[in-house]
């Protein structure tokens, strides 16, 4: 295994509740009120839809995908959903710092270092919204590939919190049979004062429509027995996945980072009028400058 390369579940496509659109020459993230399932191929019009998108859209009552039948690959919730505080360089797209509120891995002038992570609210480097929660959920759809998955990425607190809670609860009540449960991603709406009472959408995980939690657990036990009878080793799969994720400092590959930054970590000039940006005479220090200064101060304090 190549050291320094995070080994992640094979991805067959993407699940989104938004997209990146071009307005006035700028690429801006735009939210949606439905799921979209795409392949990993892009053309001049954007991401090419996966065949499953049309299948699920036709099965819906209003041609909108509001739920997706899924299973997860692993019994360990943290392997299915990786959520962390992330900070990217908006110009280069390079990941600069990834932490969990306790410790972080950060690019510094002397390389990647493990440092304390105070969380974005208390971090000097995170001021101005530079760091935010970033979650990646891998799920299987339609049993197309038993070890392949579709990835859903989000920086939404509501989605990350709901998905993390559900995964942990389902693992607990099923007796660690999370990977054998028939579930569905479900789009939910809510209004808040910050959204000015307009609806915002987030992703939740639930038992499939028409079923109950008890019936889902009973089916999971049957699936588990069937898998064990043919030698399927779920514990070994979870262990292999954990080693793969830990093999690299940062999960996203270089060819994915540009799209991730464009959709979830846009530059200030992408989300506000350029006339409001600092001029050369009063420009603020760049993120790289802050990181280098922080690393220098840490080095001096140890001498």
C-alpha positions as semicolon CSV with decimal commas, in nm:
position;residue;x (nm);y (nm);z (nm)
1;X;0,000;0,000;0,000
2;X;0,135;0,342;-0,098
3;X;0,210;0,542;0,216
4;X;0,058;0,887;0,233
5;X;-0,234;0,792;0,005
6;X;-0,570;0,760;0,177
7;X;-0,745;0,445;0,052
8;X;-1,118;0,521;0,034
9;X;-1,421;0,318;-0,080
10;X;-1,449;0,292;-0,460
11;X;-1,688;0,562;-0,580
12;X;-1,942;0,495;-0,857
13;X;-2,108;0,835;-0,846
14;X;-2,215;1,139;-0,645
15;X;-2,527;1,234;-0,449
16;X;-2,597;1,606;-0,416
17;X;-2,869;1,845;-0,303
18;X;-2,717;2,134;-0,492
19;X;-2,482;2,223;-0,773
20;X;-2,229;2,479;-0,890
21;X;-2,368;2,728;-1,141
22;X;-2,201;3,007;-1,337
23;X;-2,340;3,357;-1,286
24;X;-2,177;3,669;-1,427
25;X;-1,857;3,476;-1,492
26;X;-1,842;3,341;-1,135
27;X;-1,891;2,980;-1,022
28;X;-2,135;2,983;-0,730
29;X;-2,288;2,704;-0,518
30;X;-2,667;2,677;-0,552
31;X;-2,889;2,473;-0,318
32;X;-3,176;2,253;-0,437
33;X;-3,489;2,089;-0,290
34;X;-3,417;1,742;-0,428
35;X;-3,143;1,483;-0,466
36;X;-2,943;1,448;-0,785
37;X;-2,736;1,138;-0,859
38;X;-2,451;1,186;-1,103
39;X;-2,173;0,978;-1,248
40;X;-1,809;1,080;-1,205
41;X;-1,794;1,219;-1,559
42;X;-1,833;1,584;-1,653
43;X;-1,906;1,753;-1,983
44;X;-1,950;2,119;-2,082
45;X;-2,290;2,125;-1,908
46;X;-2,164;1,981;-1,579
47;X;-2,184;1,640;-1,418
48;X;-2,341;1,365;-1,629
49;X;-2,642;1,208;-1,459
50;X;-2,612;0,849;-1,343
51;X;-2,876;0,609;-1,486
52;X;-3,009;0,561;-1,132
53;X;-3,113;0,927;-1,128
54;X;-3,365;0,870;-1,407
55;X;-3,486;0,543;-1,251
56;X;-3,560;0,701;-0,913
57;X;-3,703;1,017;-1,069
58;X;-3,956;0,818;-1,272
59;X;-4,059;0,626;-0,960
60;X;-4,138;0,949;-0,770
61;X;-4,475;1,117;-0,779
62;X;-4,349;1,461;-0,882
63;X;-4,033;1,376;-1,077
64;X;-3,822;1,489;-0,782
65;X;-3,597;1,255;-0,583
66;X;-3,674;1,313;-0,217
67;X;-3,554;0,973;-0,088
68;X;-3,296;0,714;-0,199
69;X;-3,293;0,349;-0,084
70;X;-2,945;0,276;0,049
71;X;-2,727;0,047;0,257
72;X;-2,395;0,134;0,416
73;X;-2,070;-0,056;0,371
74;X;-1,949;-0,074;0,730
75;X;-2,079;-0,149;1,079
76;X;-1,864;0,130;1,225
77;X;-2,057;0,460;1,182
78;X;-1,734;0,663;1,162
79;X;-1,620;0,467;0,857
80;X;-1,943;0,540;0,669
81;X;-1,948;0,909;0,764
82;X;-1,620;1,093;0,806
83;X;-1,688;1,438;0,953
84;X;-1,422;1,687;1,053
85;X;-1,340;2,056;1,061
86;X;-1,165;2,142;0,734
87;X;-0,982;2,443;0,601
88;X;-0,877;2,473;0,236
89;X;-0,665;2,724;0,049
90;X;-0,926;2,890;-0,174
91;X;-0,672;2,973;-0,446
92;X;-0,483;2,645;-0,481
93;X;-0,754;2,416;-0,345
94;X;-0,496;2,252;-0,121
95;X;-0,622;2,115;0,214
96;X;-0,444;2,309;0,487
97;X;-0,589;2,187;0,815
98;X;-0,821;1,904;0,919
99;X;-0,926;1,854;1,282
100;X;-1,188;1,703;1,511
101;X;-1,201;1,969;1,783
102;X;-0,926;1,792;1,979
103;X;-0,631;1,746;1,744
104;X;-0,568;1,844;1,382
105;X;-0,333;1,766;1,095
106;X;-0,202;2,089;0,946
107;X;0,028;2,181;0,661
108;X;0,304;2,406;0,797
109;X;0,631;2,543;0,666
110;X;0,800;2,226;0,796
111;X;0,542;1,980;0,660
112;X;0,230;1,814;0,803
113;X;0,214;1,842;1,182
114;X;-0,029;1,716;1,445
115;X;-0,141;2,008;1,661
116;X;-0,420;2,094;1,907
117;X;-0,757;2,175;1,744
118;X;-0,968;2,426;1,940
119;X;-1,262;2,402;1,689
120;X;-1,347;2,689;1,448
121;X;-1,512;2,914;1,710
122;X;-1,190;2,932;1,914
123;X;-0,928;2,904;1,639
124;X;-0,740;3,217;1,535
125;X;-0,676;3,078;1,187
126;X;-1,044;2,995;1,130
127;X;-1,173;3,351;1,166
128;X;-1,388;3,471;0,881
129;X;-1,545;3,134;0,811
130;X;-1,226;2,983;0,671
131;X;-1,286;2,653;0,853
132;X;-1,614;2,463;0,857
133;X;-1,747;2,112;0,927
134;X;-1,712;1,888;0,624
135;X;-1,872;1,544;0,600
136;X;-1,846;1,260;0,348
137;X;-2,097;0,975;0,352
138;X;-2,054;0,661;0,140
139;X;-2,365;0,455;0,065
140;X;-2,466;0,173;-0,170
141;X;-2,763;0,214;-0,403
142;X;-2,947;-0,067;-0,575
143;X;-2,676;-0,328;-0,501
144;X;-2,501;-0,224;-0,823
145;X;-2,159;-0,301;-0,678
146;X;-2,136;-0,472;-0,341
147;X;-1,812;-0,294;-0,246
148;X;-1,867;0,023;-0,449
149;X;-2,050;0,330;-0,327
150;X;-2,197;0,671;-0,402
151;X;-2,058;0,964;-0,206
152;X;-2,257;1,248;-0,050
153;X;-2,053;1,549;0,059
154;X;-2,185;1,826;0,282
155;X;-2,079;2,115;0,502
156;X;-2,425;2,147;0,656
157;X;-2,449;2,116;1,035
158;X;-2,800;1,971;1,013
159;X;-2,705;1,696;0,768
160;X;-2,385;1,600;0,951
161;X;-2,552;1,598;1,292
162;X;-2,856;1,396;1,174
163;X;-2,652;1,142;0,980
164;X;-2,404;1,091;1,263
165;X;-2,683;1,041;1,518
166;X;-2,879;0,800;1,300
167;X;-2,577;0,586;1,212
168;X;-2,478;0,551;1,577
169;X;-2,836;0,478;1,688
170;X;-2,895;0,216;1,418
171;X;-2,568;0,046;1,501
172;X;-2,667;0,034;1,868
173;X;-3,025;-0,091;1,833
174;X;-2,935;-0,354;1,570
175;X;-2,658;-0,508;1,776
176;X;-2,379;-0,389;1,543
177;X;-2,555;-0,496;1,223
178;X;-2,556;-0,151;1,062
179;X;-2,416;-0,277;0,731
180;X;-2,702;-0,528;0,698
181;X;-2,984;-0,275;0,744
182;X;-3,208;-0,158;0,457
183;X;-3,224;0,222;0,497
184;X;-3,296;0,531;0,291
185;X;-3,155;0,879;0,260
186;X;-3,439;1,123;0,310
187;X;-3,450;1,494;0,234
188;X;-3,605;1,702;0,511
189;X;-3,684;2,071;0,533
190;X;-3,681;2,317;0,822
191;X;-3,693;2,690;0,880
192;X;-3,471;2,891;1,113
193;X;-3,420;3,253;1,204
194;X;-3,093;3,246;1,010
195;X;-3,277;3,128;0,698
196;X;-3,528;3,416;0,746
197;X;-3,801;3,154;0,785
198;X;-3,751;3,019;0,434
199;X;-3,707;2,642;0,399
200;X;-3,360;2,491;0,412
201;X;-3,299;2,126;0,330
202;X;-3,081;1,867;0,495
203;X;-3,022;1,492;0,462
204;X;-3,143;1,238;0,714
205;X;-3,120;0,858;0,733
206;X;-3,429;0,650;0,805
207;X;-3,573;0,302;0,766
208;X;-3,732;0,258;0,426
209;X;-4,082;0,386;0,367
210;X;-4,341;0,119;0,439
211;X;-4,120;-0,064;0,687
212;X;-4,061;-0,036;1,062
213;X;-3,747;-0,033;1,271
214;X;-3,832;-0,374;1,417
215;X;-3,885;-0,527;1,073
216;X;-3,563;-0,369;0,948
217;X;-3,365;-0,518;1,239
218;X;-3,520;-0,862;1,179
219;X;-3,420;-0,843;0,811
220;X;-3,069;-0,729;0,910
221;X;-3,026;-1,038;1,128
222;X;-3,127;-1,259;0,834
223;X;-2,883;-1,078;0,607
224;X;-2,607;-1,118;0,863
225;X;-2,668;-1,493;0,893
226;X;-2,673;-1,532;0,515
227;X;-2,345;-1,344;0,477
228;X;-2,174;-1,543;0,751
229;X;-2,286;-1,870;0,588
230;X;-2,086;-1,787;0,274
231;X;-1,784;-1,655;0,465
232;X;-1,847;-1,279;0,434
233;X;-1,624;-1,119;0,701
234;X;-1,771;-0,782;0,794
235;X;-1,527;-0,723;1,080
236;X;-1,230;-0,772;0,847
237;X;-1,384;-0,529;0,597
238;X;-1,422;-0,262;0,865
239;X;-1,062;-0,316;0,975
240;X;-0,931;-0,288;0,618
241;X;-1,130;0,033;0,564
242;X;-0,998;0,187;0,887
243;X;-0,638;0,114;0,782
244;X;-0,705;0,261;0,438
245;X;-0,846;0,588;0,570
246;X;-0,555;0,621;0,815
247;X;-0,297;0,568;0,542
248;X;-0,307;0,933;0,431
249;X;-0,316;1,270;0,608
250;X;-0,605;1,399;0,395
251;X;-0,886;1,200;0,235
252;X;-0,975;1,387;-0,085
253;X;-0,752;1,325;-0,384
254;X;-0,604;1,608;-0,591
255;X;-0,847;1,560;-0,879
256;X;-1,144;1,592;-0,639
257;X;-1,028;1,891;-0,439
258;X;-1,100;2,157;-0,704
259;X;-1,468;2,058;-0,723
260;X;-1,496;2,028;-0,344
261;X;-1,357;2,379;-0,293
262;X;-1,577;2,527;-0,569
263;X;-1,895;2,381;-0,419
264;X;-1,832;2,401;-0,046
265;X;-1,538;2,638;0,015
266;X;-1,577;2,917;-0,243
267;X;-1,350;3,220;-0,237
268;X;-1,479;3,550;-0,101
269;X;-1,483;3,689;-0,454
270;X;-1,714;3,404;-0,557
271;X;-1,980;3,482;-0,302
272;X;-1,969;3,861;-0,275
273;X;-1,915;4,166;-0,492
274;X;-1,549;4,213;-0,584
275;X;-1,575;4,582;-0,499
276;X;-1,598;4,480;-0,134
277;X;-1,270;4,291;-0,140
278;X;-0,954;4,441;0,022
279;X;-0,732;4,649;-0,204
280;X;-0,357;4,600;-0,225
281;X;-0,298;4,877;0,026
282;X;-0,517;4,725;0,298
283;X;-0,513;4,356;0,207
284;X;-0,530;4,112;0,495
285;X;-0,261;3,844;0,541
286;X;-0,330;3,535;0,332
287;X;-0,420;3,204;0,490
288;X;-0,080;3,066;0,394
289;X;0,087;3,364;0,567
290;X;-0,114;3,296;0,885
291;X;-0,023;2,928;0,884
292;X;0,345;2,996;0,825
293;X;0,349;3,254;1,103
294;X;0,172;3,012;1,338
295;X;0,424;2,738;1,260
296;X;0,712;2,979;1,311
297;X;0,579;3,088;1,650
298;X;0,537;2,725;1,758
299;X;0,894;2,649;1,657
300;X;1,031;2,952;1,842
301;X;0,835;2,865;2,158
302;X;0,996;2,519;2,168
303;X;1,353;2,656;2,139
